[in-house]
């Protein structure tokens, strides 16, 4: 998603001409965002063991909103909230609220790396959602990749064995909902800027999670409060870096580096909780990642070559 997604047609050529690709810097931003996302997820997994789910999500989202507002509002002002698609923003926020809630439940029930690996199956479900909501054609190749990717998810979850991870069901629910969120955002970028999408997302999610506080709230200790704030700041920074990476380079050039998050998750899981990756996790993750990369590669090949104006 580029920052000029909401510009007028006359303004787009000027903005695109001013844009300069910087692939090495974009890769750095993508790797950094993956590392910080993994750290923020680890902090959330640690916090949800002691604090209500809604409280953890509220503090993380509100902190991200405040941090990004300091960057976005001075330049755009309140006009960033100007939209003709309020209903679409609300539906997206509901889907994302459910997605993030399922994600934190999964974190509380299974290792960090396992949840992260299953989350990477979201592009597969985004393909299905695109076929249903955007009426995109899903050919034999993509159906095959979907089935193969789901086999990877099954290897991670290990259904039918004593080691079945019940948290995998919540992680899978998160992946499905996140896939629909991805499709929703793709459909909104024709009229909405990145700033508008980000501010509506964080504002509406903060309101949703604030409504859960009366049902469960525990005053955090000084250290835990710092962890909550740090998780929110990290989440906001990672979101900004991820968006910046997409802006500086073609998606196909930087998205593969997003999968390094799985490496960070495995290292953090071992360092904090002593989680050792199982054979099912390693092989299942490899299948899920390979399926996602194939989809990105295939979509990149199908995209028309950029014109001189688009460079």
C-alpha positions in Angstrom: 0.0 0.0 0.0 1.5 3.3 -1.0 0.9 6.6 0.8 -0.6 8.1 -2.4 -3.4 5.6 -2.6 -6.0 8.3 -1.8 -4.6 11.0 -4.1 -6.6 12.4 -7.0 -5.9 11.0 -10.4 -4.3 14.3 -11.5 -2.0 14.2 -8.5 -0.8 10.6 -8.9 1.7 11.1 -11.7 3.5 13.8 -9.8 3.7 11.8 -6.7 4.9 8.7 -8.5 7.5 10.7 -10.4 8.8 12.0 -7.0 8.9 8.4 -5.6 12.4 6.7 -5.7 12.9 3.0 -5.2 15.5 2.0 -2.7 15.4 -1.8 -2.5 18.3 -2.3 0.0 16.8 0.2 2.5 13.4 -1.4 1.9 14.8 -4.9 2.8 16.3 -3.4 5.9 12.9 -1.9 6.9 11.1 -5.3 6.3 13.7 -7.3 8.3 13.5 -4.7 11.1 9.7 -4.7 11.2 9.7 -8.5 11.3 12.1 -8.5 14.3 10.1 -5.8 16.2 6.8 -7.6 15.4 8.2 -10.8 16.8 9.4 -9.0 20.0 6.0 -7.3 20.4 4.2 -10.7 20.0 6.5 -12.2 22.6 5.7 -9.4 25.0 2.0 -9.9 24.4 2.3 -13.6 24.9 4.1 -12.9 28.2 1.6 -10.3 29.4 -1.6 -12.3 28.5 -0.5 -14.9 31.1 -1.1 -12.4 33.9 -3.5 -9.8 32.5 -6.9 -9.9 30.8 -6.8 -10.2 27.0 -8.7 -6.9 26.4 -6.4 -5.0 28.6 -3.3 -6.2 26.8 -4.8 -5.4 23.4 -6.1 -2.0 24.5 -2.8 -0.8 25.9 -0.9 -2.0 22.9 -3.3 -0.5 20.3 -3.7 2.8 22.2 0.0 3.2 22.5 0.5 2.5 18.8 -2.3 5.1 18.0 -0.7 7.8 20.1 2.8 7.1 18.7 1.7 7.1 15.0 -0.6 10.1 15.6 2.6 12.1 16.4 3.9 11.4 12.9 0.6 11.5 10.9 -1.5 14.3 12.4 1.0 17.1 12.2 1.2 16.6 8.4 -2.3 15.5 7.5 -4.4 17.0 10.3 -7.9 15.7 11.1 -8.6 15.5 7.3 -6.9 12.1 7.5 -10.3 10.9 8.9 -12.2 12.1 5.8 -13.7 9.1 4.1 -16.7 7.9 2.2 -16.2 4.3 3.3 -16.9 4.4 7.0 -18.8 1.2 6.9 -15.8 -0.6 5.2 -13.5 0.7 7.9 -15.9 -0.6 10.6 -16.1 -4.0 9.1 -12.4 -4.2 8.8 -12.0 -3.1 12.4 -14.4 -5.9 13.6 -12.5 -8.5 11.6 -9.2 -7.3 12.9 -10.4 -7.2 16.5 -11.5 -10.8 16.2 -8.2 -11.7 14.5 -6.0 -10.1 17.2 -8.1 -11.6 20.0 -7.7 -15.1 18.5 -4.0 -14.5 18.1 -3.4 -13.6 21.7 -5.5 -16.6 22.9 -3.3 -18.8 20.6 -0.1 -17.2 22.2 -1.4 -18.2 25.6 -1.9 -21.9 24.6 1.1 -22.8 22.3 4.7 -21.8 21.5 5.3 -18.4 19.8 6.9 -20.0 16.7 4.0 -22.3 16.1 1.5 -19.4 16.2 3.7 -17.3 13.9 4.0 -20.2 11.4 0.3 -20.8 11.2 -0.3 -17.0 10.9 1.8 -17.1 7.7 -0.9 -19.2 6.1 -3.1 -16.1 5.9 -2.1 -15.4 2.3 -3.7 -18.7 1.4 -7.0 -17.7 3.0 -6.7 -14.2 1.5 -6.7 -16.0 -1.9 -10.0 -17.7 -1.0 -11.5 -14.4 0.3 -10.4 -12.6 -2.9 -12.3 -15.2 -4.9 -15.5 -14.7 -2.8 -15.4 -10.9 -2.1 -13.5 -9.5 -5.1 -14.6 -12.2 -7.6 -11.0 -13.0 -8.5 -10.5 -16.2 -10.4 -8.7 -19.0 -8.4 -7.1 -21.4 -10.9 -5.8 -24.9 -10.5 -2.4 -23.8 -9.5 -3.6 -21.6 -6.6 -6.1 -24.3 -5.4 -3.1 -26.7 -5.3 -1.0 -24.3 -3.3 -3.9 -23.8 -0.9 -4.2 -27.5 -0.2 -0.4 -28.0 0.1 -0.2 -25.0 2.5 -3.0 -26.4 4.6 -1.1 -29.7 4.9 1.7 -27.6 6.4 -0.7 -26.2 9.0 -1.8 -29.7 9.9 1.8 -30.8 10.4 2.3 -27.9 12.8 -1.0 -28.6 14.7 -0.5 -32.4 14.6 -4.2 -33.3 14.9 -5.0 -36.8 16.0 -2.0 -37.1 18.3 -1.4 -36.6 22.0 0.7 -33.4 21.1 -2.2 -31.7 19.3 -2.1 -28.0 20.0 -5.6 -26.7 20.8 -4.1 -23.2 20.4 -3.6 -24.1 16.7 -7.3 -23.7 16.2 -7.2 -20.2 17.5 -4.1 -19.4 15.4 -5.9 -20.8 12.3 -8.9 -18.6 13.1 -6.6 -15.6 13.3 -5.0 -16.5 9.9 -8.5 -16.8 8.3 -9.7 -13.5 9.6 -6.4 -11.8 8.8 -6.7 -13.1 5.3 -10.1 -11.3 5.0 -8.6 -8.2 6.5 -5.9 -8.2 3.8 -8.5 -8.5 1.1 -10.5 -5.7 2.6 -7.5 -3.4 2.7 -6.7 -4.3 -0.9 -10.2 -3.3 -2.0 -10.0 0.0 0.0 -6.6 1.2 -1.3 -8.2 2.6 -4.5 -9.8 5.4 -2.4 -8.1 5.4 1.0 -4.5 6.5 1.8 -2.2 4.5 4.0 -2.5 7.2 6.7 -6.3 7.0 6.6 -6.3 3.2 6.8 -3.8 3.2 9.7 -5.6 5.9 11.7 -9.0 4.4 11.3 -7.7 0.9 12.2 -6.0 2.0 15.4 -8.8 4.4 16.4 -11.6 1.9 16.0 -9.6 -0.9 17.6 -8.8 1.2 20.6 -12.6 1.9 21.0 -13.5 -1.8 20.7 -10.8 -2.9 23.2 -11.7 -0.1 25.6 -15.2 -1.6 25.8 -13.8 -4.8 27.2 -12.0 -3.1 30.2 -15.1 -3.1 32.5 -15.2 -6.9 32.2 -11.6 -7.4 33.3 -8.8 -5.1 34.3 -5.8 -5.5 36.5 -3.6 -2.6 37.5 -0.1 -3.4 36.1 3.1 -3.2 38.0 5.6 -0.6 37.0 7.7 -3.1 35.0 4.6 -4.7 33.3 3.3 -1.2 32.4 6.7 -0.5 30.7 6.4 -3.8 28.8 2.8 -2.9 27.7 4.0 0.5 26.5 7.1 -1.0 24.8 4.9 -3.6 23.0 2.6 -0.8 21.7 5.5 1.4 20.6 7.1 -1.6 18.9 3.9 -2.5 17.2 3.5 1.0 15.9 7.1 1.3 14.7 6.9 -2.1 13.0 3.7 -1.2 11.2 5.3 2.1 9.9 8.5 0.3 8.8 6.5 -2.4 7.0 4.5 0.2 5.2 7.7 2.1 4.3 9.3 -1.1 2.9 6.3 -1.6 0.6 6.6 2.0 -0.5 10.3 1.9 -1.3 10.4 -1.3 -3.3 8.2 -3.7 -5.3 6.2 -6.1 -3.0 7.8 -9.2 -4.6 11.3 -7.8 -3.6 10.6 -7.4 0.1 7.8 -9.6 1.2 10.0 -12.8 1.2 12.0 -11.2 4.0 8.9 -10.9 6.1 9.2 -14.7 6.7 12.3 -14.1 8.8 9.8 -13.3 11.6 9.6 -17.1 12.0 13.3 -17.3 12.8 13.0 -14.5 15.3 10.0 -16.2 16.9 11.9 -19.5 17.3 14.8 -17.7 18.9 12.7 -15.7 21.2 10.6 -18.8 22.1 13.7 -20.7 23.1 15.3 -17.8 24.9 12.2 -16.8 27.0 10.2 -20.1 27.4 12.8 -22.8 26.4 10.6 -23.9 23.5 12.5 -26.3 21.1 11.1 -26.5 17.6 9.6 -29.9 16.8 10.0 -31.8 13.5 6.4 -31.0 12.7 6.9 -27.3 13.3 10.0 -27.2 11.1 8.6 -29.2 8.2 5.1 -27.6 8.5 6.6 -24.1 8.6 8.7 -24.9 5.5 5.6 -26.0 3.6 3.5 -22.9 4.7 6.3 -20.5 3.9 7.1 -22.1 0.5 3.3 -22.0 -0.4 3.1 -18.3 0.6 6.3 -17.4 -1.4 5.0 -19.3 -4.4 1.7 -17.2 -4.3 3.7 -14.0 -4.1 6.0 -15.0 -6.9 3.1 -16.1 -9.1 1.2 -12.8 -8.5 4.3 -10.8 -9.2 4.7 -12.5 -12.6 1.1 -11.8 -13.5 1.4 -8.1 -12.7 1.9 -5.8 -15.8 5.3 -4.3 -16.2 5.5 -0.7 -14.7 5.5 2.2 -17.1 8.1 5.0 -17.0 5.6 7.1 -15.0 5.2 4.3 -12.4 8.9 3.9 -11.7 
